[in-house]
Every structure is written in structure tokens, then in C-alpha cells.
Amino acid sequence: QVQLVESGGGLVEPGGSLRLSCAASGIMLKAYTMHWYRQGPGKQRELIANIFSDGVSYYDDSVKGRFTVSRDDVKNTMYLQMNSLKPEDTAVYYCNTVHKTQNLWGQGTQVTVSS
């Protein structure tokens, strides 16, 4: 069964850090372009970062310089290291890819940035 499972969310104070994980089963992440999306309260889901199969990454301006996407090919897991978190980063974070024309999503993990 092809599945993506996010973890690592939680409550953090402004300026803090979290690391999100996206564990894959049924596919090898290194063969895919992987995405991180987020959906804040009352907002549309937005793309914030990609990592391509060659390891090159892309970031939306809203997270550039603060977030880093990486991949562990042995663990078949993608990560999103989030530093200098702001209240506006509060959202449900999702990992995503397209597998055989199927748009795969994890269940999401909640990140709340608040004092």
C-alpha cells in the first residue's frame, strides 16, 4: 500500500523550531518530486517547499531562509526543518507527491505557533 505519514507537529513559541517528518511506504521517495504544503485557519492550501529527485529544493518566499527540506533515502523519509517560527506559520502541514497519476497526501500534522 502506498502511503505518506506526517509527524512532528506541535505547539511552539514564536522563534522556536520544529522538525516535521514524512515517512513513505510503497514508494521510494528519492524517485519522486516531493512537496510540503500547509493550510492555515481559513486559508487555502499552499505549496511551501519542494525537493526534487536530484536533491535540489525550492522554497516559497514566505519560508525561504527559515525552513529547510531534506530527505533520508535510507529511512525513506522527507523532513521539513522549521526555524524562527512565526504565528503566521500556524497551519496543518502536509506532504504530497504524484504517483502513477494519483495525487498522494498524508493525513497532515498540526503546527501551532503561539506564546
KELOTOR-926953 format. One record per residue: residue number from 0; residue in one letter; chain; x, y, z of N, C-alpha, C, O, CB in turn. Coordinates in pm, whole numbers, padded with zeros to 5 digits. Glycine has a CB too. Layout:
// residues N
+-----+--------+--------+--------+--------+--------+--------+---------+--------+--------+--------+--------+--------+--------+--------+--------+---------+--------+
! num ! residu ! chaine !  neast ! nnorth !    nup ! caeast ! canorth !   caup !  ceast ! cnorth !    cup !  oeast ! onorth !    oup ! cbeast ! cbnorth !   cbup !
+-----+--------+--------+--------+--------+--------+--------+---------+--------+--------+--------+--------+--------+--------+--------+--------+---------+--------+
! NUM !      A !      A !      X !      Y !      Z !      X !       Y !      Z !      X !      Y !      Z !      X !      Y !      Z !      X !       Y !      Z !
...
+-----+--------+--------+--------+--------+--------+--------+---------+--------+--------+--------+--------+--------+--------+--------+--------+---------+--------+
***
This chain:
// residues 115
+-----+--------+--------+--------+--------+--------+--------+---------+--------+--------+--------+--------+--------+--------+--------+--------+---------+--------+
! num ! residu ! chaine !  neast ! nnorth !    nup ! caeast ! canorth !   caup !  ceast ! cnorth !    cup !  oeast ! onorth !    oup ! cbeast ! cbnorth !   cbup !
+-----+--------+--------+--------+--------+--------+--------+---------+--------+--------+--------+--------+--------+--------+--------+--------+---------+--------+
!   0 !      Q !      A !  00085 ! -00119 !  00000 !  00000 !   00000 !  00000 !  00088 !  00124 !  00000 !  00182 !  00135 !  00079 ! -00096 !   00000 !  00122 !
!   1 !      V !      A !  00058 !  00218 ! -00090 !  00133 !   00341 ! -00099 !  00076 !  00441 !  00002 ! -00044 !  00469 !  00003 !  00129 !   00398 ! -00243 !
!   2 !      Q !      A !  00164 !  00494 !  00086 !  00116 !   00579 !  00195 !  00222 !  00680 !  00234 !  00342 !  00651 !  00232 !  00076 !   00494 !  00318 !
!   3 !      L !      A !  00176 !  00800 !  00270 !  00261 !   00903 !  00328 !  00207 !  00935 !  00467 !  00086 !  00954 !  00484 !  00267 !   01032 !  00237 !
!   4 !      V !      A !  00297 !  00942 !  00566 !  00255 !   00969 !  00703 !  00341 !  01080 !  00761 !  00463 !  01065 !  00775 !  00264 !   00841 !  00791 !
!   5 !      E !      A !  00276 !  01192 !  00794 !  00347 !   01304 !  00856 !  00349 !  01289 !  01008 !  00260 !  01227 !  01068 !  00283 !   01438 !  00815 !
!   6 !      S !      A !  00451 !  01348 !  01069 !  00459 !   01356 !  01215 !  00550 !  01472 !  01253 !  00618 !  01530 !  01168 !  00512 !   01222 !  01276 !
!   7 !      G !      A !  00549 !  01504 !  01383 !  00642 !   01606 !  01432 !  00581 !  01740 !  01463 !  00650 !  01829 !  01513 !  00747 !   01625 !  01334 !
!   8 !      G !      A !  00453 !  01757 !  01436 !  00389 !   01884 !  01467 !  00372 !  01903 !  01616 !  00398 !  01813 !  01696 !  00256 !   01894 !  01398 !
!   9 !      G !      A !  00327 !  02022 !  01653 !  00304 !   02051 !  01794 !  00289 !  02199 !  01817 !  00275 !  02279 !  01724 !  00416 !   01996 !  01878 !
!  10 !      L !      A !  00293 !  02235 !  01945 !  00283 !   02374 !  01988 !  00423 !  02427 !  02018 !  00499 !  02364 !  02091 !  00190 !   02388 !  02113 !
!  11 !      V !      A !  00456 !  02542 !  01961 !  00588 !   02601 !  01981 !  00572 !  02752 !  01995 !  00481 !  02811 !  01937 !  00684 !   02565 !  01864 !
!  12 !      E !      A !  00662 !  02812 !  02071 !  00658 !   02957 !  02088 !  00718 !  03026 !  01966 !  00801 !  02968 !  01895 !  00733 !   03000 !  02216 !
!  13 !      P !      A !  00678 !  03150 !  01940 !  00742 !   03225 !  01831 !  00894 !  03227 !  01847 !  00946 !  03247 !  01957 !  00687 !   03370 !  01826 !
!  14 !      G !      A !  00963 !  03207 !  01735 !  01108 !   03199 !  01736 !  01161 !  03058 !  01755 !  01281 !  03034 !  01739 !  01162 !   03285 !  01843 !
!  15 !      G !      A !  01073 !  02966 !  01787 !  01115 !   02828 !  01811 !  01131 !  02748 !  01682 !  01118 !  02800 !  01571 !  01015 !   02759 !  01900 !
!  16 !      S !      A !  01160 !  02620 !  01702 !  01186 !   02530 !  01589 !  01108 !  02400 !  01604 !  01075 !  02357 !  01715 !  01337 !   02500 !  01577 !
!  17 !      L !      A !  01079 !  02340 !  01491 !  01021 !   02206 !  01485 !  01077 !  02136 !  01363 !  01117 !  02200 !  01265 !  00864 !   02211 !  01481 !
!  18 !      R !      A !  01079 !  02005 !  01369 !  01114 !   01926 !  01250 !  01000 !  01831 !  01220 !  00964 !  01747 !  01302 !  01247 !   01848 !  01271 !
!  19 !      L !      A !  00945 !  01846 !  01101 !  00839 !   01757 !  01055 !  00900 !  01643 !  00974 !  01002 !  01659 !  00907 !  00735 !   01834 !  00971 !
!  20 !      S !      A !  00834 !  01528 !  00981 !  00877 !   01411 !  00904 !  00763 !  01365 !  00814 !  00645 !  01381 !  00847 !  00921 !   01297 !  00997 !
!  21 !      C !      A !  00800 !  01308 !  00701 !  00704 !   01247 !  00608 !  00762 !  01111 !  00571 !  00853 !  01102 !  00488 !  00679 !   01337 !  00480 !
!  22 !      A !      A !  00708 !  01007 !  00630 !  00756 !   00871 !  00605 !  00673 !  00808 !  00495 !  00550 !  00816 !  00496 !  00750 !   00786 !  00734 !
!  23 !      A !      A !  00741 !  00746 !  00401 !  00673 !   00686 !  00287 !  00679 !  00534 !  00293 !  00778 !  00477 !  00339 !  00734 !   00735 !  00156 !
!  24 !      S !      A !  00573 !  00471 !  00246 !  00572 !   00327 !  00227 !  00512 !  00300 !  00089 !  00420 !  00368 !  00044 !  00490 !   00254 !  00340 !
!  25 !      G !      A !  00566 !  00199 !  00024 !  00516 !   00162 ! -00108 !  00579 !  00236 ! -00224 !  00559 !  00198 ! -00340 !  00372 !   00185 ! -00112 !
!  26 !      I !      A !  00656 !  00340 ! -00196 !  00730 !   00413 ! -00299 !  00866 !  00451 ! -00242 !  00884 !  00459 ! -00121 !  00652 !   00539 ! -00347 !
!  27 !      M !      A !  00962 !  00475 ! -00332 !  01093 !   00525 ! -00291 !  01094 !  00675 ! -00315 !  01087 !  00721 ! -00429 !  01210 !   00453 ! -00370 !
!  28 !      L !      A !  01103 !  00751 ! -00207 !  01093 !   00896 ! -00218 !  01196 !  00954 ! -00313 !  01168 !  01053 ! -00380 !  01109 !   00958 ! -00082 !
!  29 !      K !      A !  01313 !  00895 ! -00319 !  01421 !   00954 ! -00399 !  01388 !  00955 ! -00548 !  01455 !  01024 ! -00624 !  01550 !   00878 ! -00376 !
!  30 !      A !      A !  01287 !  00881 ! -00590 !  01249 !   00878 ! -00730 !  01145 !  00983 ! -00767 !  01108 !  00997 ! -00883 !  01196 !   00743 ! -00765 !
!  31 !      Y !      A !  01099 !  01058 ! -00667 !  00986 !   01149 ! -00687 !  01023 !  01293 ! -00653 !  01115 !  01318 ! -00574 !  00867 !   01105 ! -00604 !
!  32 !      T !      A !  00951 !  01386 ! -00712 !  00949 !   01522 ! -00661 !  00849 !  01524 ! -00546 !  00732 !  01491 ! -00564 !  00912 !   01626 ! -00773 !
!  33 !      M !      A !  00897 !  01563 ! -00429 !  00813 !   01566 ! -00309 !  00783 !  01710 ! -00271 !  00864 !  01800 ! -00294 !  00882 !   01492 ! -00191 !
!  34 !      H !      A !  00666 !  01730 ! -00213 !  00620 !   01864 ! -00179 !  00578 !  01872 ! -00033 !  00530 !  01774 !  00025 !  00503 !   01905 ! -00270 !
!  35 !      W !      A !  00597 !  01990 !  00025 !  00534 !   02025 !  00152 !  00433 !  02136 !  00124 !  00464 !  02237 !  00061 !  00642 !   02070 !  00260 !
!  36 !      Y !      A !  00312 !  02114 !  00172 !  00206 !   02213 !  00167 !  00164 !  02246 !  00310 !  00195 !  02173 !  00405 !  00084 !   02162 !  00083 !
!  37 !      R !      A !  00094 !  02357 !  00324 !  00031 !   02388 !  00452 ! -00102 !  02457 !  00428 ! -00125 !  02521 !  00325 !  00124 !   02476 !  00538 !
!  38 !      Q !      A ! -00190 !  02442 !  00526 ! -00320 !   02508 !  00519 ! -00348 !  02572 !  00654 ! -00373 !  02503 !  00753 ! -00433 !   02408 !  00481 !
!  39 !      G !      A ! -00344 !  02705 !  00657 ! -00372 !   02779 !  00778 ! -00521 !  02796 !  00800 ! -00600 !  02770 !  00710 ! -00304 !   02914 !  00775 !
!  40 !      P !      A ! -00559 !  02839 !  00919 ! -00701 !   02858 !  00950 ! -00768 !  02955 !  00852 ! -00724 !  03069 !  00837 ! -00717 !   02910 !  01094 !
!  41 !      G !      A ! -00874 !  02910 !  00786 ! -00947 !   02994 !  00693 ! -00874 !  03025 !  00564 ! -00914 !  03113 !  00488 ! -00980 !   03121 !  00759 !
!  42 !      K !      A ! -00765 !  02952 !  00538 ! -00686 !   02978 !  00418 ! -00686 !  02857 !  00325 ! -00722 !  02746 !  00365 ! -00541 !   03014 !  00456 !
!  43 !      Q !      A ! -00646 !  02882 !  00201 ! -00630 !   02772 !  00106 ! -00498 !  02701 !  00131 ! -00403 !  02759 !  00185 ! -00638 !   02824 ! -00038 !
!  44 !      R !      A ! -00493 !  02575 !  00091 ! -00368 !   02501 !  00100 ! -00267 !  02564 !  00005 ! -00299 !  02596 ! -00109 ! -00390 !   02350 !  00066 !
!  45 !      E !      A ! -00143 !  02581 !  00053 ! -00040 !   02645 ! -00027 !  00087 !  02561 ! -00028 !  00122 !  02495 !  00070 ! -00010 !   02786 !  00027 !
!  46 !      L !      A !  00155 !  02566 ! -00141 !  00283 !   02496 ! -00157 !  00393 !  02581 ! -00095 !  00404 !  02700 ! -00125 !  00313 !   02467 ! -00308 !
!  47 !      I !      A !  00473 !  02520 ! -00009 !  00580 !   02596 !  00055 !  00719 !  02545 !  00022 !  00816 !  02621 !  00032 !  00561 !   02595 !  00204 !
!  48 !      A !      A !  00733 !  02419 ! -00016 !  00867 !   02367 ! -00046 !  00857 !  02241 ! -00131 !  00761 !  02165 ! -00121 !  00944 !   02338 !  00084 !
!  49 !      N !      A !  00959 !  02222 ! -00215 !  00975 !   02101 ! -00294 !  01114 !  02046 ! -00273 !  01207 !  02121 ! -00240 !  00948 !   02127 ! -00445 !
!  50 !      I !      A !  01129 !  01916 ! -00292 !  01261 !   01858 ! -00311 !  01252 !  01763 ! -00429 !  01169 !  01672 ! -00431 !  01312 !   01785 ! -00181 !
!  51 !      F !      A !  01339 !  01786 ! -00527 !  01336 !   01707 ! -00649 !  01419 !  01580 ! -00629 !  01493 !  01568 ! -00531 !  01389 !   01789 ! -00768 !
!  52 !      S !      A !  01407 !  01488 ! -00722 !  01476 !   01359 ! -00709 !  01627 !  01376 ! -00705 !  01697 !  01292 ! -00648 !  01437 !   01268 ! -00825 !
!  53 !      D !      A !  01678 !  01484 ! -00765 !  01823 !   01507 ! -00761 !  01866 !  01581 ! -00635 !  01984 !  01612 ! -00619 !  01866 !   01585 ! -00885 !
!  54 !      G !      A !  01771 !  01609 ! -00546 !  01803 !   01673 ! -00420 !  01791 !  01824 ! -00420 !  01802 !  01887 ! -00315 !  01939 !   01637 ! -00381 !
!  55 !      V !      A !  01768 !  01882 ! -00536 !  01751 !   02027 ! -00543 !  01619 !  02064 ! -00476 !  01519 !  01993 ! -00490 !  01754 !   02078 ! -00691 !
!  56 !      S !      A !  01620 !  02175 ! -00403 !  01500 !   02216 ! -00330 !  01454 !  02354 ! -00373 !  01532 !  02434 ! -00426 !  01525 !   02214 ! -00179 !
!  57 !      Y !      A !  01328 !  02379 ! -00350 !  01264 !   02508 ! -00382 !  01183 !  02551 ! -00261 !  01125 !  02469 ! -00191 !  01173 !   02497 ! -00510 !
!  58 !      Y !      A !  01179 !  02683 ! -00238 !  01104 !   02736 ! -00123 !  01021 !  02855 ! -00165 !  01064 !  02939 ! -00244 !  01199 !   02775 ! -00010 !
!  59 !      D !      A !  00900 !  02863 ! -00110 !  00820 !   02983 ! -00124 !  00886 !  03096 ! -00046 !  00956 !  03072 !  00053 !  00675 !   02959 ! -00076 !
!  60 !      D !      A !  00863 !  03218 ! -00090 !  00926 !   03333 ! -00023 !  00887 !  03342 !  00125 !  00963 !  03394 !  00206 !  00888 !   03461 ! -00095 !
!  61 !      S !      A !  00769 !  03293 !  00157 !  00721 !   03305 !  00296 !  00803 !  03223 !  00395 !  00800 !  03250 !  00515 !  00577 !   03264 !  00304 !
!  62 !      V !      A !  00877 !  03123 !  00346 !  00954 !   03036 !  00435 !  01103 !  03033 !  00401 !  01183 !  02974 !  00474 !  00899 !   02896 !  00431 !
!  63 !      K !      A !  01140 !  03098 !  00291 !  01279 !   03094 !  00246 !  01372 !  03150 !  00353 !  01345 !  03256 !  00410 !  01296 !   03171 !  00114 !
!  64 !      G !      A !  01480 !  03080 !  00380 !  01576 !   03122 !  00481 !  01543 !  03073 !  00620 !  01627 !  03082 !  00710 !  01585 !   03270 !  00482 !
!  65 !      R !      A !  01423 !  03021 !  00641 !  01381 !   02972 !  00773 !  01355 !  02822 !  00771 !  01381 !  02754 !  00871 !  01256 !   03046 !  00820 !
!  66 !      F !      A !  01305 !  02770 !  00661 !  01270 !   02628 !  00650 !  01370 !  02559 !  00558 !  01419 !  02619 !  00462 !  01124 !   02611 !  00597 !
!  67 !      T !      A !  01398 !  02432 !  00588 !  01486 !   02352 !  00505 !  01424 !  02215 !  00484 !  01387 !  02147 !  00580 !  01626 !   02339 !  00567 !
!  68 !      V !      A !  01412 !  02175 !  00357 !  01359 !   02043 !  00325 !  01477 !  01951 !  00296 !  01575 !  01991 !  00233 !  01261 !   02048 !  00204 !
!  69 !      S !      A !  01467 !  01828 !  00342 !  01573 !   01729 !  00320 !  01510 !  01591 !  00308 !  01391 !  01573 !  00330 !  01678 !   01732 !  00434 !
!  70 !      R !      A !  01594 !  01496 !  00273 !  01544 !   01360 !  00251 !  01650 !  01261 !  00298 !  01769 !  01278 !  00271 !  01509 !   01337 !  00100 !
!  71 !      D !      A !  01606 !  01157 !  00367 !  01693 !   01047 !  00408 !  01652 !  00926 !  00325 !  01548 !  00865 !  00350 !  01683 !   01018 !  00563 !
!  72 !      D !      A !  01735 !  00892 !  00229 !  01699 !   00783 !  00137 !  01704 !  00646 !  00205 !  01636 !  00553 !  00161 !  01792 !   00783 !  00015 !
!  73 !      V !      A !  01781 !  00632 !  00309 !  01785 !   00504 !  00382 !  01655 !  00484 !  00460 !  01597 !  00376 !  00459 !  01908 !   00499 !  00478 !
!  74 !      K !      A !  01612 !  00590 !  00526 !  01487 !   00583 !  00604 !  01364 !  00606 !  00518 !  01251 !  00589 !  00564 !  01489 !   00685 !  00716 !
!  75 !      N !      A !  01386 !  00644 !  00391 !  01274 !   00672 !  00301 !  01179 !  00775 !  00361 !  01057 !  00759 !  00360 !  01198 !   00543 !  00268 !
!  76 !      T !      A !  01238 !  00881 !  00413 !  01164 !   00984 !  00486 !  01211 !  01122 !  00440 !  01329 !  01145 !  00417 !  01184 !   00968 !  00640 !
!  77 !      M !      A !  01115 !  01212 !  00428 !  01143 !   01352 !  00397 !  01122 !  01434 !  00524 !  01037 !  01401 !  00607 !  01053 !   01404 !  00280 !
!  78 !      Y !      A !  01199 !  01540 !  00537 !  01191 !   01624 !  00656 !  01168 !  01769 !  00618 !  01202 !  01813 !  00508 !  01319 !   01610 !  00741 !
!  79 !      L !      A !  01109 !  01844 !  00710 !  01099 !   01988 !  00697 !  01147 !  02048 !  00829 !  01075 !  02044 !  00929 !  00953 !   02034 !  00662 !
!  80 !      Q !      A !  01268 !  02103 !  00829 !  01320 !   02171 !  00946 !  01270 !  02314 !  00944 !  01295 !  02388 !  00848 !  01477 !   02165 !  00951 !
!  81 !      M !      A !  01199 !  02353 !  01048 !  01138 !   02485 !  01055 !  01199 !  02562 !  01171 !  01184 !  02524 !  01287 !  00984 !   02475 !  01071 !
!  82 !      N !      A !  01267 !  02671 !  01138 !  01330 !   02757 !  01238 !  01266 !  02895 !  01237 !  01195 !  02931 !  01143 !  01481 !   02768 !  01212 !
!  83 !      S !      A !  01291 !  02970 !  01342 !  01239 !   03108 !  01352 !  01089 !  03113 !  01323 !  01043 !  03197 !  01246 !  01315 !   03202 !  01256 !
!  84 !      L !      A !  01017 !  03023 !  01384 !  00874 !   03011 !  01356 !  00798 !  03136 !  01400 !  00830 !  03200 !  01499 !  00816 !   02889 !  01426 !
!  85 !      K !      A !  00695 !  03168 !  01321 !  00611 !   03286 !  01343 !  00466 !  03241 !  01363 !  00429 !  03132 !  01318 !  00622 !   03387 !  01224 !
!  86 !      P !      A !  00385 !  03321 !  01429 !  00244 !   03284 !  01445 !  00176 !  03256 !  01311 !  00086 !  03171 !  01304 !  00169 !   03395 !  01517 !
!  87 !      E !      A !  00216 !  03324 !  01206 !  00154 !   03302 !  01075 !  00194 !  03169 !  01011 !  00141 !  03131 !  00907 !  00190 !   03414 !  00982 !
!  88 !      D !      A !  00287 !  03098 !  01073 !  00321 !   02962 !  01027 !  00223 !  02858 !  01081 !  00230 !  02741 !  01043 !  00463 !   02926 !  01069 !
!  89 !      T !      A !  00133 !  02900 !  01168 !  00033 !   02807 !  01223 ! -00052 !  02751 !  01109 ! -00113 !  02825 !  01033 ! -00056 !   02877 !  01328 !
!  90 !      A !      A ! -00055 !  02618 !  01100 ! -00123 !   02552 !  00990 ! -00117 !  02401 !  01010 ! -00044 !  02351 !  01096 ! -00062 !   02592 !  00853 !
!  91 !      V !      A ! -00195 !  02331 !  00929 ! -00175 !   02187 !  00914 ! -00079 !  02168 !  00797 ! -00099 !  02223 !  00688 ! -00312 !   02111 !  00890 !
!  92 !      Y !      A !  00025 !  02091 !  00820 !  00129 !   02069 !  00720 !  00112 !  01930 !  00659 !  00093 !  01830 !  00729 !  00269 !   02085 !  00783 !
!  93 !      Y !      A !  00122 !  01926 !  00525 !  00100 !   01803 !  00451 !  00220 !  01776 !  00359 !  00279 !  01869 !  00304 ! -00031 !   01810 !  00369 !
!  94 !      C !      A !  00256 !  01650 !  00343 !  00347 !   01612 !  00236 !  00266 !  01552 !  00122 !  00155 !  01503 !  00142 !  00455 !   01512 !  00287 !
!  95 !      N !      A !  00325 !  01557 !  00004 !  00249 !   01524 ! -00118 !  00343 !  01482 ! -00228 !  00455 !  01531 ! -00238 !  00163 !   01642 ! -00164 !
!  96 !      T !      A !  00295 !  01392 ! -00312 !  00359 !   01363 ! -00438 !  00255 !  01305 ! -00533 !  00142 !  01277 ! -00494 !  00477 !   01265 ! -00418 !
!  97 !      V !      A !  00295 !  01288 ! -00658 !  00208 !   01226 ! -00758 !  00268 !  01092 ! -00795 !  00383 !  01084 ! -00839 !  00191 !   01317 ! -00883 !
!  98 !      H !      A !  00191 !  00987 ! -00777 !  00235 !   00851 ! -00806 !  00140 !  00787 ! -00904 !  00024 !  00762 ! -00872 !  00244 !   00767 ! -00676 !
!  99 !      K !      A !  00190 !  00759 ! -01025 !  00107 !   00696 ! -01129 ! -00024 !  00773 ! -01149 ! -00131 !  00713 ! -01151 !  00078 !   00549 ! -01092 !
! 100 !      T !      A ! -00016 !  00898 ! -01163 ! -00127 !   00994 ! -01181 ! -00212 !  01013 ! -01056 ! -00306 !  01093 ! -01057 ! -00217 !   00947 ! -01294 !
! 101 !      Q !      A ! -00181 !  00941 ! -00947 ! -00256 !   00957 ! -00822 ! -00189 !  01063 ! -00736 ! -00069 !  01058 ! -00712 ! -00265 !   00823 ! -00746 !
! 102 !      N !      A ! -00269 !  01159 ! -00690 ! -00219 !   01266 ! -00605 ! -00221 !  01213 ! -00461 ! -00328 !  01198 ! -00402 ! -00306 !   01397 ! -00620 !
! 103 !      L !      A ! -00103 !  01186 ! -00405 ! -00092 !   01128 ! -00272 ! -00074 !  01235 ! -00166 !  00009 !  01324 ! -00180 !  00023 !   01029 ! -00267 !
! 104 !      W !      A ! -00153 !  01225 ! -00061 ! -00142 !   01316 !  00054 ! -00130 !  01235 !  00182 ! -00187 !  01127 !  00196 ! -00265 !   01410 !  00061 !
! 105 !      G !      A ! -00054 !  01289 !  00275 ! -00058 !   01235 !  00409 ! -00178 !  01290 !  00483 ! -00259 !  01364 !  00427 !  00072 !   01267 !  00485 !
! 106 !      Q !      A ! -00190 !  01251 !  00610 ! -00306 !   01295 !  00689 ! -00287 !  01434 !  00746 ! -00383 !  01495 !  00795 ! -00332 !   01197 !  00803 !
! 107 !      G !      A ! -00164 !  01486 !  00741 ! -00136 !   01618 !  00793 ! -00091 !  01616 !  00938 ! -00125 !  01525 !  01014 ! -00256 !   01705 !  00779 !
! 108 !      T !      A ! -00014 !  01717 !  00976 !  00028 !   01734 !  01115 !  00013 !  01881 !  01152 !  00054 !  01969 !  01077 !  00175 !   01685 !  01136 !
! 109 !      Q !      A ! -00046 !  01906 !  01269 ! -00078 !   02042 !  01311 !  00045 !  02109 !  01373 !  00111 !  02052 !  01459 ! -00194 !   02042 !  01412 !
! 110 !      V !      A !  00073 !  02229 !  01326 !  00176 !   02314 !  01386 !  00109 !  02441 !  01435 !  00042 !  02511 !  01360 !  00291 !   02347 !  01283 !
! 111 !      T !      A !  00127 !  02469 !  01562 !  00070 !   02589 !  01622 !  00183 !  02671 !  01683 !  00257 !  02622 !  01769 ! -00037 !   02553 !  01729 !
! 112 !      V !      A !  00195 !  02795 !  01639 !  00299 !   02885 !  01689 !  00229 !  02994 !  01771 !  00158 !  03079 !  01718 !  00384 !   02948 !  01571 !
! 113 !      S !      A !  00252 !  02988 !  01901 !  00181 !   03079 !  01991 !  00256 !  03089 !  02122 !  00320 !  02994 !  02167 !  00036 !   03032 !  02014 !
! 114 !      S !      A !  00247 !  03208 !  02184 !  00305 !   03225 !  02316 !  00198 !  03205 !  02424 !  00228 !  03216 !  02543 !  00369 !   03365 !  02330 !
+-----+--------+--------+--------+--------+--------+--------+---------+--------+--------+--------+--------+--------+--------+--------+--------+---------+--------+
***
